[in-house]
Amino acid sequence: MHELRVQVGPAAFRIRSTWTRPLRLLTELYRDYPTPAITDYSVRLEPVSLLRRFVRPSVAINGDYTLPQAAPLPLAHALLAAEMGMNLQMALGWRRHLLLHASAVEKDGRALIMTGESGSGKSTLSAILGHAGWRFMGDEFVLLDLVTGEAVPFPRLISLKNEAIDAMHRQAAGDRFGPLMTGTPKGDIRHLIPPLEAVRAMAVPARPAVLLFPSFGFNAAVRSVAPSEVFARLTQASTNYVALGEAAFRTLTRFVKEVPACAIDYRNSEEAQALVGSLWNELA
């Protein structure tokens, strides 16, 4: 099998593929990232059968951790398969930090963290802010240090979906984009390489300063969120809260006590940036 090793924040991955093209694309997209000698997790892109390696190639997502019921993807969506495999290893295996399904950006050593359901716009908003004076820290997971409570970067490739692709074409250079994948289970997807400074600073943590629950597609509004609701929603947003036990409870309790939280509604990226700027000046 063909192989790529890549370091993303504190996690090191070995990605292997039966086919050469996915690895060539991944190598180009991860060109700014370090190559680790020792890896934490393996991801394997393999055919579901010998026949499906050549006839209507179909990619099974395998690795150290797998979901037996996960449906395979067509070879044209192999980059999505690799992304899903990396996410799966983190979600099921990572124990060094409290994992939140969230995005984050940083300014002046302080982190703005955004979490919400799929389609809320948190990934797009973090990508836009990461190209507008903030340091991009990640769009899939926020890693909270169990001792210090700091947010640790996990700036893997940014997975842009549907309308977000055109929005970021106006922000980022053309050579930072991967190929367009159409008709995936998540719609149209195109990967964006984070800004180089985000990759170079991916070992630099930040203090959580503001938590946002964004919702895209509604008239502009800002609402406070009670600590009890924040705690409940973040336990649901964590993939390893139960596995970490008391350490997770302490970390999340401290986070809820120290970090102000708001919910925002917005109709477009300009409106979102204005709301974020106002709240940041007020709360951070």
Backbone as CSV, one residue per row, in Angstrom:
resi,resn,N_x,N_y,N_z,CA_x,CA_y,CA_z,C_x,C_y,C_z
1,MET,0.837,-1.195,0.000,0.000,0.000,0.000,0.873,1.246,0.000
2,HIS,0.367,2.315,-0.556,1.055,3.599,-0.585,0.776,4.327,0.730
3,GLU,1.716,5.162,1.165,1.634,5.695,2.530,2.002,7.169,2.604
4,LEU,1.292,7.887,3.487,1.591,9.282,3.824,1.560,9.407,5.333
5,ARG,2.546,10.107,5.882,2.551,10.415,7.319,2.421,11.922,7.487
6,VAL,1.559,12.328,8.429,1.317,13.752,8.604,1.010,14.050,10.063
7,GLN,1.560,15.149,10.542,1.321,15.639,11.902,0.312,16.768,11.839
8,VAL,-0.778,16.632,12.597,-1.791,17.685,12.698,-1.963,18.018,14.173
9,GLY,-1.465,19.171,14.593,-1.492,19.501,16.015,-0.735,18.444,16.798
10,PRO,-1.316,17.934,17.896,-0.604,16.934,18.696,-0.745,15.512,18.167
11,ALA,-1.530,15.296,17.121,-1.817,13.948,16.624,-1.043,13.659,15.344
12,ALA,-0.508,12.443,15.262,0.257,12.018,14.093,-0.462,10.847,13.425
13,PHE,-0.620,10.948,12.105,-1.383,9.953,11.356,-0.524,9.285,10.288
14,ARG,-0.803,8.016,10.072,-0.270,7.292,8.915,-1.465,6.920,8.051
15,ILE,-1.506,7.460,6.842,-2.613,7.210,5.926,-2.096,6.321,4.797
16,ARG,-2.735,5.190,4.613,-2.317,4.236,3.587,-3.456,4.030,2.603
17,SER,-3.089,3.785,1.358,-4.106,3.627,0.318,-3.676,2.575,-0.693
18,THR,-4.645,1.779,-1.103,-4.399,0.816,-2.173,-4.149,1.529,-3.493
19,TRP,-4.808,2.689,-3.673,-4.693,3.457,-4.916,-3.669,4.584,-4.746
20,THR,-2.983,4.940,-5.816,-1.936,5.963,-5.734,-2.494,7.387,-5.750
21,ARG,-3.570,7.634,-6.524,-4.035,9.006,-6.707,-4.460,9.679,-5.401
22,PRO,-5.219,9.030,-4.520,-5.568,9.703,-3.265,-4.356,10.141,-2.461
23,LEU,-3.317,9.329,-2.450,-2.117,9.700,-1.700,-1.372,10.839,-2.353
24,ARG,-1.355,10.893,-3.696,-0.723,12.026,-4.372,-1.455,13.321,-4.021
25,LEU,-2.774,13.275,-4.032,-3.557,14.467,-3.696,-3.348,14.870,-2.244
26,LEU,-3.373,13.908,-1.337,-3.181,14.209,0.082,-1.785,14.769,0.347
27,THR,-0.785,14.213,-0.334,0.578,14.713,-0.164,0.682,16.173,-0.581
28,GLU,-0.002,16.533,-1.665,0.006,17.923,-2.110,-0.752,18.815,-1.128
29,LEU,-1.889,18.364,-0.652,-2.697,19.186,0.250,-2.036,19.354,1.616
30,TYR,-1.293,18.355,2.055,-0.620,18.431,3.355,0.856,18.824,3.211
31,ARG,1.168,19.517,2.142,2.567,19.853,1.870,3.196,20.753,2.922
32,ASP,2.416,21.533,3.631,2.960,22.451,4.638,3.160,21.795,5.998
33,TYR,2.706,20.570,6.168,2.661,19.932,7.482,3.909,19.085,7.740
34,PRO,4.294,18.927,9.021,5.438,18.069,9.345,5.150,16.599,9.069
35,THR,6.219,15.843,8.857,6.129,14.400,8.679,6.667,13.724,9.935
36,PRO,5.836,13.075,10.728,6.308,12.466,11.985,7.003,11.136,11.732
37,ALA,7.952,10.808,12.603,8.608,9.507,12.517,7.735,8.422,13.138
38,ILE,7.034,8.779,14.212,6.157,7.841,14.921,4.740,8.385,14.855
39,THR,3.779,7.515,14.589,2.398,7.957,14.427,1.519,7.424,15.557
40,ASP,0.424,8.147,15.796,-0.556,7.722,16.795,-1.589,6.779,16.206
41,TYR,-2.003,7.049,14.963,-3.103,6.308,14.371,-2.819,5.975,12.913
42,SER,-3.438,4.906,12.462,-3.384,4.527,11.055,-4.775,4.622,10.451
43,VAL,-4.830,5.107,9.217,-6.047,5.128,8.413,-5.740,4.391,7.113
44,ARG,-6.637,3.514,6.716,-6.402,2.739,5.493,-7.589,2.911,4.544
45,LEU,-7.273,3.237,3.307,-8.271,3.326,2.242,-8.126,2.082,1.386
46,GLU,-9.062,1.172,1.529,-8.950,-0.136,0.900,-10.214,-0.467,0.119
47,PRO,-10.106,-1.294,-0.927,-11.315,-1.709,-1.658,-12.153,-2.660,-0.805
48,VAL,-13.453,-2.606,-0.991,-14.326,-3.498,-0.227,-14.170,-4.941,-0.685
49,SER,-13.648,-5.126,-1.892,-13.368,-6.463,-2.408,-12.334,-6.337,-3.520
50,LEU,-11.744,-7.443,-3.914,-10.739,-7.413,-4.981,-11.346,-6.868,-6.271
51,LEU,-12.557,-7.281,-6.568,-13.208,-6.816,-7.788,-13.423,-5.303,-7.756
52,ARG,-13.857,-4.787,-6.590,-14.174,-3.362,-6.499,-12.935,-2.485,-6.407
53,ARG,-11.761,-3.105,-6.479,-10.547,-2.303,-6.637,-10.452,-1.760,-8.052
54,PHE,-11.008,-2.509,-9.010,-10.851,-2.154,-10.418,-12.182,-1.778,-11.081
55,VAL,-13.260,-2.437,-10.699,-14.569,-2.211,-11.302,-15.412,-1.378,-10.332
56,ARG,-15.797,-0.167,-10.799,-16.511,0.775,-9.922,-15.840,0.812,-8.549
57,PRO,-14.576,1.255,-8.483,-13.801,1.203,-7.239,-14.559,1.803,-6.066
58,SER,-14.543,1.080,-4.962,-15.284,1.468,-3.765,-14.355,1.423,-2.569
59,VAL,-14.308,2.528,-1.801,-13.329,2.697,-0.729,-13.953,2.396,0.621
60,ALA,-13.392,1.420,1.319,-13.766,1.154,2.704,-12.830,1.949,3.610
61,ILE,-13.387,2.582,4.639,-12.594,3.389,5.572,-12.193,2.504,6.743
62,ASN,-10.929,2.107,6.773,-10.417,1.244,7.831,-9.320,1.972,8.602
63,GLY,-8.894,1.356,9.691,-7.852,1.959,10.512,-7.820,1.321,11.877
64,ASP,-7.142,1.978,12.813,-7.078,1.449,14.176,-8.469,1.378,14.800
65,TYR,-9.299,2.360,14.471,-10.696,2.366,14.909,-11.579,2.402,13.668
66,THR,-12.622,1.590,13.677,-13.513,1.518,12.529,-14.965,1.486,13.005
67,LEU,-15.849,1.805,12.095,-17.285,1.628,12.294,-17.756,0.583,11.292
68,PRO,-18.048,-0.623,11.749,-18.394,-1.703,10.813,-19.582,-1.376,9.918
69,GLN,-20.503,-0.532,10.422,-21.693,-0.223,9.641,-21.487,0.928,8.666
70,ALA,-20.283,1.534,8.648,-20.034,2.678,7.765,-20.081,2.247,6.302
71,ALA,-20.810,3.015,5.504,-20.924,2.699,4.078,-19.650,3.102,3.347
72,PRO,-19.200,2.322,2.379,-18.018,2.706,1.583,-18.350,3.897,0.689
73,LEU,-17.305,4.538,0.203,-17.447,5.682,-0.690,-16.815,5.364,-2.036
74,PRO,-17.277,5.989,-3.112,-16.627,5.791,-4.413,-15.211,6.366,-4.394
75,LEU,-14.355,5.847,-5.234,-12.965,6.285,-5.273,-12.855,7.785,-5.540
76,ALA,-13.799,8.367,-6.264,-13.769,9.805,-6.525,-13.885,10.619,-5.245
77,HIS,-14.365,9.997,-4.178,-14.518,10.687,-2.898,-13.476,10.205,-1.881
78,ALA,-12.344,9.725,-2.354,-11.329,9.163,-1.457,-10.785,10.193,-0.476
79,LEU,-10.683,11.478,-0.886,-10.212,12.502,0.052,-11.180,12.648,1.220
80,LEU,-12.469,12.581,0.943,-13.459,12.609,2.020,-13.316,11.385,2.908
81,ALA,-13.039,10.236,2.317,-12.843,9.016,3.090,-11.653,9.151,4.037
82,ALA,-10.563,9.743,3.546,-9.388,9.945,4.391,-9.708,10.885,5.554
83,GLU,-10.425,11.970,5.254,-10.823,12.925,6.296,-11.695,12.237,7.348
84,MET,-12.666,11.458,6.889,-13.543,10.757,7.822,-12.762,9.751,8.660
85,GLY,-11.786,9.102,8.044,-10.962,8.164,8.791,-10.137,8.835,9.868
86,MET,-9.543,9.979,9.559,-8.775,10.721,10.561,-9.676,11.194,11.698
87,ASN,-10.847,11.710,11.344,-11.784,12.157,12.374,-12.214,11.010,13.277
88,LEU,-12.426,9.849,12.668,-12.862,8.685,13.435,-11.803,8.251,14.447
89,GLN,-10.530,8.280,14.036,-9.465,7.910,14.986,-9.452,8.852,16.188
90,MET,-9.610,10.143,15.911,-9.627,11.116,17.007,-10.854,10.920,17.898
91,ALA,-12.015,10.790,17.279,-13.256,10.708,18.051,-13.291,9.486,18.955
92,LEU,-12.784,8.358,18.471,-12.876,7.122,19.240,-11.632,6.825,20.065
93,GLY,-10.496,7.404,19.683,-9.260,6.996,20.340,-8.542,8.025,21.182
94,TRP,-8.801,9.298,20.958,-7.995,10.332,21.605,-8.375,10.492,23.078
95,ARG,-7.361,10.509,23.946,-7.611,10.614,25.389,-6.742,11.681,26.063
96,ARG,-5.892,12.368,25.316,-4.982,13.338,25.955,-5.657,14.674,26.238
97,HIS,-6.759,14.953,25.572,-7.492,16.197,25.752,-8.984,15.899,25.748
98,LEU,-9.765,16.855,26.249,-11.210,16.789,26.069,-11.528,17.277,24.665
99,LEU,-12.168,16.435,23.881,-12.499,16.773,22.500,-13.888,17.388,22.420
100,LEU,-13.974,18.532,21.752,-15.259,19.138,21.440,-15.411,19.193,19.931
101,HIS,-16.578,18.808,19.446,-16.860,18.972,18.016,-17.149,20.455,17.799
102,ALA,-16.121,21.184,17.395,-16.199,22.650,17.337,-15.096,23.164,16.433
103,SER,-15.186,24.452,16.109,-14.126,25.140,15.371,-13.565,26.245,16.267
104,ALA,-12.388,26.740,15.907,-11.761,27.763,16.746,-10.814,28.627,15.935
105,VAL,-10.731,29.889,16.333,-9.738,30.832,15.813,-9.148,31.571,17.010
106,GLU,-7.997,32.208,16.785,-7.277,32.851,17.895,-6.862,34.259,17.540
107,LYS,-6.882,35.118,18.544,-6.355,36.467,18.400,-5.783,36.897,19.746
108,ASP,-4.546,37.413,19.711,-3.886,37.919,20.923,-3.839,36.873,22.026
109,GLY,-3.635,35.613,21.651,-3.489,34.548,22.639,-4.791,34.026,23.206
110,ARG,-5.919,34.509,22.700,-7.227,34.087,23.197,-8.024,33.446,22.065
111,ALA,-8.796,32.439,22.415,-9.495,31.643,21.409,-10.989,31.932,21.406
112,LEU,-11.525,32.053,20.204,-12.963,32.099,19.969,-13.367,30.708,19.512
113,ILE,-14.258,30.067,20.257,-14.679,28.701,19.974,-16.132,28.713,19.523
114,MET,-16.424,27.962,18.459,-17.765,27.918,17.888,-18.215,26.478,17.747
115,THR,-19.405,26.186,18.229,-19.928,24.836,18.127,-21.408,24.885,17.798
116,GLY,-21.897,23.818,17.186,-23.291,23.760,16.788,-23.529,22.571,15.889
117,GLU,-24.762,22.396,15.489,-25.112,21.282,14.634,-24.541,21.474,13.231
118,SER,-24.498,20.389,12.481,-24.046,20.465,11.092,-24.927,21.437,10.323
119,GLY,-24.284,22.336,9.554,-25.020,23.344,8.819,-25.151,24.663,9.532
120,SER,-24.646,24.738,10.759,-24.750,25.987,11.521,-23.794,27.055,11.007
121,GLY,-22.779,26.637,10.257,-21.844,27.594,9.674,-20.561,27.783,10.447
122,LYS,-20.337,26.969,11.479,-19.148,27.162,12.308,-17.849,26.943,11.531
123,SER,-17.824,25.944,10.648,-16.615,25.678,9.871,-16.336,26.805,8.885
124,THR,-17.374,27.246,8.190,-17.209,28.335,7.235,-16.765,29.605,7.934
125,LEU,-17.373,29.898,9.071,-17.030,31.118,9.803,-15.586,31.073,10.288
126,SER,-15.128,29.917,10.774,-13.738,29.818,11.221,-12.777,29.978,10.053
127,ALA,-13.145,29.444,8.875,-12.292,29.595,7.692,-12.210,31.047,7.261
128,ILE,-13.362,31.740,7.269,-13.374,33.155,6.874,-12.557,33.989,7.850
129,LEU,-12.760,33.793,9.136,-12.005,34.547,10.142,-10.515,34.216,10.062
130,GLY,-10.199,32.960,9.743,-8.800,32.559,9.614,-8.087,33.216,8.449
131,HIS,-8.843,33.814,7.535,-8.266,34.574,6.422,-8.535,36.063,6.575
132,ALA,-8.926,36.481,7.798,-9.270,37.890,8.024,-8.668,38.407,9.329
133,GLY,-7.420,38.007,9.600,-6.713,38.561,10.743,-6.684,37.695,11.984
134,TRP,-7.415,36.578,11.983,-7.373,35.637,13.086,-6.480,34.459,12.714
135,ARG,-5.999,33.736,13.731,-5.264,32.494,13.459,-6.241,31.320,13.492
136,PHE,-6.304,30.594,12.396,-7.159,29.414,12.311,-6.584,28.310,13.197
137,MET,-7.442,27.714,14.059,-6.998,26.643,14.956,-7.627,25.293,14.630
138,GLY,-8.720,25.292,13.874,-9.344,24.029,13.520,-10.815,24.205,13.227
139,ASP,-11.361,23.294,12.403,-12.783,23.396,12.058,-13.544,22.119,12.368
140,GLU,-12.890,21.144,12.999,-13.560,19.883,13.308,-13.555,19.600,14.806
141,PHE,-12.373,19.715,15.417,-12.241,19.455,16.843,-11.534,20.619,17.534
142,VAL,-11.996,20.932,18.733,-11.249,21.764,19.668,-10.769,20.851,20.787
143,LEU,-9.485,20.902,21.084,-8.881,20.048,22.101,-8.607,20.890,23.341
144,LEU,-9.259,20.568,24.465,-9.052,21.304,25.705,-8.079,20.543,26.596
145,ASP,-7.010,21.229,27.000,-6.009,20.630,27.875,-6.646,20.287,29.223
146,LEU,-6.441,19.075,29.694,-7.085,18.617,30.918,-6.510,19.261,32.168
147,VAL,-5.339,19.869,32.065,-4.706,20.507,33.222,-4.867,22.021,33.174
148,THR,-4.501,22.628,32.056,-4.518,24.088,31.953,-5.837,24.644,31.442
149,GLY,-6.628,23.821,30.770,-7.865,24.300,30.154,-7.657,25.027,28.840
150,GLU,-6.416,25.123,28.362,-6.141,25.828,27.104,-6.663,25.040,25.906
151,ALA,-6.966,25.777,24.839,-7.366,25.164,23.580,-6.117,24.869,22.758
152,VAL,-5.981,23.618,22.335,-4.817,23.164,21.572,-5.224,23.047,20.103
153,PRO,-4.467,23.639,19.175,-4.867,23.622,17.763,-4.899,22.229,17.158
154,PHE,-5.849,22.048,16.238,-5.928,20.850,15.400,-6.317,21.303,13.994
155,PRO,-5.376,22.031,13.318,-5.714,22.675,12.041,-5.537,21.772,10.828
156,ARG,-6.331,20.734,10.735,-6.280,19.873,9.557,-6.876,20.631,8.366
157,LEU,-6.944,19.977,7.209,-7.541,20.614,6.041,-8.958,21.089,6.368
158,ILE,-9.333,22.243,5.828,-10.667,22.794,6.055,-11.617,22.177,5.033
159,SER,-12.666,21.545,5.514,-13.633,20.879,4.639,-14.770,21.841,4.322
160,LEU,-14.731,22.423,3.141,-15.753,23.381,2.714,-16.899,22.640,2.028
161,LYS,-18.116,23.065,2.348,-19.287,22.391,1.795,-20.178,23.392,1.068
162,ASN,-20.629,23.001,-0.106,-21.680,23.703,-0.845,-21.376,25.197,-0.999
163,GLU,-22.240,26.089,-0.478,-22.078,27.534,-0.680,-20.772,28.068,-0.102
164,ALA,-20.232,27.383,0.917,-18.988,27.846,1.541,-17.816,27.810,0.558
165,ILE,-17.897,26.947,-0.448,-16.802,26.850,-1.411,-16.646,28.158,-2.172
166,ASP,-17.743,28.684,-2.701,-17.684,29.953,-3.428,-17.282,31.093,-2.509
167,ALA,-17.765,31.067,-1.262,-17.423,32.129,-0.319,-15.918,32.189,-0.078
168,MET,-15.266,31.041,0.024,-13.832,31.029,0.290,-13.005,31.248,-0.957
169,HIS,-13.581,31.035,-2.153,-12.854,31.362,-3.378,-12.513,32.851,-3.427
170,ARG,-13.313,33.672,-2.769,-13.062,35.113,-2.729,-12.038,35.487,-1.671
171,GLN,-11.675,34.529,-0.825,-10.789,34.825,0.308,-9.388,34.239,0.141
172,ALA,-9.309,33.049,-0.462,-8.041,32.308,-0.484,-7.524,32.136,-1.906
173,ALA,-6.212,31.949,-2.030,-5.575,31.744,-3.331,-5.991,30.405,-3.925
174,GLY,-6.035,30.333,-5.250,-6.503,29.139,-5.937,-5.673,27.903,-5.664
175,ASP,-4.352,28.071,-5.433,-3.503,26.905,-5.223,-3.633,26.314,-3.828
176,ARG,-4.513,26.876,-2.996,-4.740,26.341,-1.648,-5.931,25.378,-1.616
177,PHE,-6.589,25.166,-2.757,-7.775,24.328,-2.800,-7.460,22.953,-3.379
178,GLY,-8.161,21.953,-2.859,-8.114,20.628,-3.439,-9.167,20.486,-4.525
179,PRO,-9.295,19.300,-5.103,-10.286,19.089,-6.173,-11.711,19.148,-5.626
180,LEU,-12.644,19.533,-6.482,-14.050,19.579,-6.112,-14.629,18.173,-6.173
181,MET,-15.291,17.771,-5.091,-15.984,16.482,-5.046,-17.482,16.760,-5.024
182,THR,-18.187,16.302,-6.023,-19.628,16.542,-6.115,-20.399,15.272,-5.754
183,GLY,-21.607,15.465,-5.267,-22.487,14.334,-5.004,-22.075,13.467,-3.839
184,THR,-21.328,14.011,-2.878,-20.974,13.230,-1.690,-22.176,13.181,-0.745
185,PRO,-22.137,12.339,0.294,-23.226,12.331,1.273,-23.430,13.684,1.954
186,LYS,-22.424,14.556,1.911,-22.522,15.879,2.520,-22.716,16.978,1.478
187,GLY,-22.980,16.610,0.249,-23.106,17.590,-0.822,-21.784,17.791,-1.535
188,ASP,-21.578,18.962,-2.116,-20.310,19.287,-2.760,-19.281,19.645,-1.690
189,ILE,-18.071,19.119,-1.854,-16.999,19.344,-0.876,-15.718,19.696,-1.605
190,ARG,-15.013,20.671,-1.056,-13.681,21.001,-1.547,-12.812,21.364,-0.350
191,HIS,-11.630,20.767,-0.289,-10.740,21.028,0.843,-9.889,22.276,0.600
192,LEU,-9.644,22.986,1.683,-8.822,24.194,1.655,-7.671,24.023,2.629
193,ILE,-6.462,24.285,2.158,-5.292,24.228,3.038,-5.322,25.457,3.949
194,PRO,-5.223,25.282,5.260,-5.214,26.443,6.151,-4.038,27.380,5.841
195,PRO,-4.141,28.646,6.243,-3.013,29.561,6.050,-1.732,28.992,6.654
196,LEU,-0.616,29.287,6.010,0.662,28.718,6.435,0.977,29.049,7.885
197,GLU,0.637,30.270,8.323,0.946,30.630,9.709,0.167,29.785,10.705
198,ALA,-1.030,29.310,10.306,-1.813,28.443,11.189,-1.125,27.099,11.376
199,VAL,-0.528,26.574,10.299,0.173,25.305,10.378,1.459,25.460,11.188
200,ARG,2.187,26.537,10.959,3.446,26.744,11.674,3.237,26.959,13.166
201,ALA,2.066,27.444,13.551,1.785,27.726,14.966,0.875,26.676,15.591
202,MET,0.805,25.475,15.005,-0.163,24.512,15.504,0.254,23.851,16.821
203,ALA,1.415,24.191,17.335,1.795,23.730,18.674,1.559,24.803,19.728
204,VAL,1.011,25.947,19.314,0.815,27.077,20.233,-0.634,27.115,20.702
205,PRO,-0.912,26.848,21.970,-2.289,26.858,22.460,-2.793,28.276,22.697
206,ALA,-4.059,28.400,23.044,-4.662,29.700,23.335,-5.666,29.532,24.474
207,ARG,-5.875,30.601,25.198,-6.839,30.564,26.303,-8.243,30.783,25.774
208,PRO,-9.185,29.867,26.027,-10.565,30.086,25.577,-11.129,31.371,26.163
209,ALA,-11.681,32.225,25.304,-12.166,33.523,25.762,-13.657,33.727,25.511
210,VAL,-14.166,33.201,24.400,-15.582,33.359,24.058,-16.057,32.068,23.395
211,LEU,-17.287,31.643,23.747,-17.924,30.497,23.110,-19.168,30.982,22.375
212,LEU,-19.269,30.605,21.103,-20.424,30.982,20.295,-21.156,29.741,19.798
213,PHE,-22.489,29.848,19.775,-23.341,28.861,19.128,-23.952,29.543,17.902
214,PRO,-23.324,29.440,16.728,-23.834,30.145,15.540,-24.952,29.380,14.858
215,SER,-25.830,30.127,14.204,-26.891,29.541,13.377,-27.000,30.360,12.100
216,PHE,-26.775,29.704,10.966,-26.802,30.387,9.678,-28.215,30.363,9.088
217,GLY,-28.605,31.482,8.439,-29.856,31.525,7.714,-30.997,32.197,8.428
218,PHE,-30.698,32.905,9.512,-31.734,33.603,10.284,-31.374,35.081,10.410
219,ASN,-32.371,35.908,10.691,-32.128,37.326,10.898,-31.139,37.527,12.040
220,ALA,-30.289,38.539,11.891,-29.230,38.775,12.869,-29.797,38.923,14.272
221,ALA,-29.208,38.194,15.210,-29.654,38.250,16.603,-28.551,37.701,17.494
222,VAL,-28.556,38.140,18.735,-27.618,37.661,19.742,-28.414,37.300,20.985
223,ARG,-28.137,36.118,21.559,-28.818,35.680,22.772,-27.805,35.125,23.746
224,SER,-27.981,35.408,25.010,-27.125,34.796,26.019,-27.546,33.340,26.214
225,VAL,-26.626,32.514,26.671,-26.894,31.095,26.899,-26.527,30.781,28.346
226,ALA,-27.463,30.215,29.083,-27.249,29.922,30.500,-26.164,28.862,30.678
227,PRO,-25.377,28.955,31.758,-24.309,27.972,31.991,-24.804,26.522,31.983
228,SER,-25.984,26.280,32.526,-26.500,24.906,32.547,-26.725,24.383,31.134
229,GLU,-27.217,25.242,30.248,-27.423,24.838,28.854,-26.089,24.649,28.147
230,VAL,-25.134,25.545,28.425,-23.804,25.404,27.825,-23.191,24.063,28.206
231,PHE,-23.264,23.717,29.487,-22.677,22.459,29.950,-23.329,21.275,29.244
232,ALA,-24.656,21.281,29.182,-25.363,20.161,28.552,-25.009,20.047,27.070
233,ARG,-24.961,21.182,26.383,-24.688,21.135,24.949,-23.247,20.710,24.661
234,LEU,-22.317,21.096,25.532,-20.923,20.722,25.299,-20.663,19.257,25.637
235,THR,-21.375,18.696,26.599,-21.222,17.251,26.836,-21.698,16.475,25.609
236,GLN,-22.748,16.979,24.945,-23.229,16.331,23.727,-22.266,16.543,22.560
237,ALA,-21.529,17.651,22.592,-20.580,17.956,21.514,-19.242,17.267,21.699
238,SER,-19.032,16.617,22.838,-17.762,15.950,23.106,-17.838,14.480,22.736
239,THR,-16.805,13.991,22.061,-16.774,12.582,21.669,-16.100,11.697,22.715
240,ASN,-15.403,12.286,23.688,-14.711,11.454,24.673,-15.013,11.864,26.116
241,TYR,-16.098,12.619,26.320,-16.441,13.089,27.670,-16.653,11.910,28.621
242,VAL,-17.405,10.923,28.196,-17.689,9.776,29.060,-16.415,8.982,29.325
243,ALA,-15.597,8.778,28.296,-14.381,7.975,28.438,-13.385,8.610,29.404
244,LEU,-13.323,9.945,29.439,-12.363,10.633,30.308,-12.848,10.762,31.742
245,GLY,-14.127,10.591,31.962,-14.650,10.567,33.320,-14.468,11.871,34.079
246,GLU,-13.929,11.769,35.292,-13.816,12.920,36.188,-12.968,14.034,35.590
247,ALA,-11.914,13.686,34.871,-11.056,14.712,34.269,-11.848,15.569,33.293
248,ALA,-12.734,14.948,32.536,-13.568,15.698,31.589,-14.540,16.605,32.331
249,PHE,-15.129,16.098,33.411,-16.070,16.899,34.197,-15.390,18.140,34.764
250,ARG,-14.197,17.971,35.311,-13.471,19.119,35.866,-13.123,20.128,34.778
251,THR,-12.647,19.628,33.655,-12.250,20.515,32.561,-13.437,21.288,32.019
252,LEU,-14.544,20.618,31.817,-15.713,21.274,31.254,-16.357,22.225,32.264
253,THR,-16.351,21.860,33.534,-16.895,22.749,34.564,-16.112,24.056,34.618
254,ARG,-14.790,23.961,34.573,-13.957,25.163,34.571,-14.217,26.000,33.324
255,PHE,-14.346,25.344,32.196,-14.600,26.055,30.946,-15.907,26.843,31.032
256,VAL,-16.965,26.211,31.499,-18.271,26.867,31.571,-18.238,28.046,32.546
257,LYS,-17.505,27.928,33.636,-17.405,29.010,34.613,-16.622,30.206,34.082
258,GLU,-15.606,29.936,33.268,-14.674,30.994,32.878,-14.970,31.627,31.524
259,VAL,-15.704,30.931,30.651,-15.849,31.389,29.264,-17.289,31.852,29.013
260,PRO,-17.494,33.144,28.713,-18.846,33.622,28.396,-19.349,33.011,27.095
261,ALA,-20.664,32.765,27.037,-21.251,32.093,25.870,-22.440,32.875,25.342
262,CYS,-22.555,32.895,24.013,-23.685,33.534,23.337,-24.088,32.690,22.133
263,ALA,-25.357,32.809,21.751,-25.832,32.247,20.493,-26.052,33.395,19.521
264,ILE,-25.616,33.209,18.278,-25.810,34.251,17.271,-26.518,33.673,16.049
265,ASP,-27.383,34.466,15.450,-28.002,34.145,14.165,-27.454,35.117,13.128
266,TYR,-27.276,34.638,11.896,-26.768,35.521,10.854,-27.190,35.010,9.487
267,ARG,-27.217,35.941,8.504,-27.665,35.605,7.159,-26.535,35.491,6.159
268,ASN,-25.382,36.089,6.449,-24.256,36.042,5.524,-22.968,36.255,6.293
269,SER,-21.841,36.065,5.619,-20.553,36.123,6.298,-20.231,37.522,6.813
270,GLU,-20.633,38.555,6.068,-20.363,39.923,6.518,-21.088,40.207,7.834
271,GLU,-22.335,39.769,7.914,-23.109,39.958,9.135,-22.487,39.181,10.294
272,ALA,-22.035,37.972,10.017,-21.414,37.156,11.058,-20.138,37.794,11.582
273,GLN,-19.301,38.312,10.672,-18.058,38.937,11.105,-18.333,40.172,11.964
274,ALA,-19.365,40.933,11.613,-19.709,42.102,12.410,-20.166,41.698,13.806
275,LEU,-20.987,40.652,13.895,-21.454,40.174,15.202,-20.288,39.650,16.033
276,VAL,-19.416,38.887,15.387,-18.256,38.338,16.097,-17.360,39.457,16.623
277,GLY,-17.089,40.466,15.777,-16.248,41.582,16.212,-16.826,42.322,17.389
278,SER,-18.136,42.550,17.358,-18.791,43.260,18.457,-18.736,42.464,19.746
279,LEU,-19.054,41.171,19.659,-19.035,40.323,20.859,-17.627,40.135,21.398
280,TRP,-16.669,40.026,20.507,-15.275,39.859,20.944,-14.819,41.077,21.733
281,ASN,-15.129,42.263,21.242,-14.739,43.491,21.951,-15.447,43.597,23.296
282,GLU,-16.642,43.046,23.383,-17.420,43.148,24.612,-17.058,42.089,25.646
283,LEU,-16.780,40.861,25.173,-16.672,39.742,26.117,-15.254,39.224,26.333
284,ALA,-14.391,39.335,25.323,-13.075,38.683,25.419,-12.156,39.400,26.400
